Amino acid sequence: MDNTKKTSRKYKSSLQEIKSGVPQGSVLGPILFLLYINDLSINIQGGRTSLFADDTNIEIEDTNAHNLNTKIQEVMQQLSKWFSVNKLVINTEKPTQYLSMPGKTKVS
């Protein structure tokens, strides 16, 4: 039996069983992804978590650099555990940006 599906005039890909995940481009994909990561915020203590589509931001703050570093390490350990429990892998190839603001300025 030929398990090759023609996807265009030039390219063919063989059919394979999907053992986990959602096919890319599916209508349910974004909804299922949000349901899957919905508990991330309640499992991260020490930072404010913001979820939007497939972007996750965690804001951690402290007035002391040593305490801030400790908080960051604790949150990273919590994230690592959450990813492991949920069988996810962090994409270390994706660029990450950090913004540091050294204090608050009063606006009159």
BELGI-V446586 format. One record per residue. N is the residue number from 1. PSI is psi in radians with two decimals (* if undefined). Layout:
N/PSI
N/PSI
This chain:
1/2.30
2/2.04
3/0.56
4/2.32
5/2.34
6/2.09
7/-0.36
8/-3.10
9/-0.41
10/-0.54
11/2.57
12/2.57
13/2.52
14/2.57
15/2.43
16/2.63
17/2.36
18/2.07
19/-0.41
20/2.83
21/-3.04
22/2.37
23/2.38
24/2.42
25/0.01
26/2.72
27/-0.65
28/-0.29
29/-0.99
30/-0.66
31/-0.80
32/-0.64
33/-0.80
34/-0.70
35/-0.62
36/-0.69
37/0.09
38/-0.49
39/0.03
40/-0.80
41/-0.66
42/-0.20
43/-0.02
44/1.98
45/2.46
46/0.04
47/2.71
48/2.13
49/2.30
50/2.22
51/2.29
52/2.04
53/-2.11
54/0.29
55/2.38
56/2.26
57/2.40
58/2.09
59/2.17
60/2.30
61/2.67
62/2.68
63/-0.25
64/2.22
65/-0.70
66/-0.80
67/-0.68
68/-0.79
69/-0.72
70/-0.78
71/-0.73
72/-0.78
73/-0.70
74/-0.77
75/-0.70
76/-0.66
77/-0.71
78/-0.75
79/-0.79
80/-0.77
81/-0.78
82/-0.78
83/-0.75
84/-0.84
85/-0.63
86/0.15
87/0.77
88/2.73
89/2.33
90/2.28
91/1.75
92/-0.16
93/-0.37
94/2.28
95/2.43
96/2.42
97/2.46
98/2.44
99/2.14
100/2.20
101/1.96
102/0.80
103/2.93
104/2.50
105/2.28
106/2.39
107/2.18
108/*
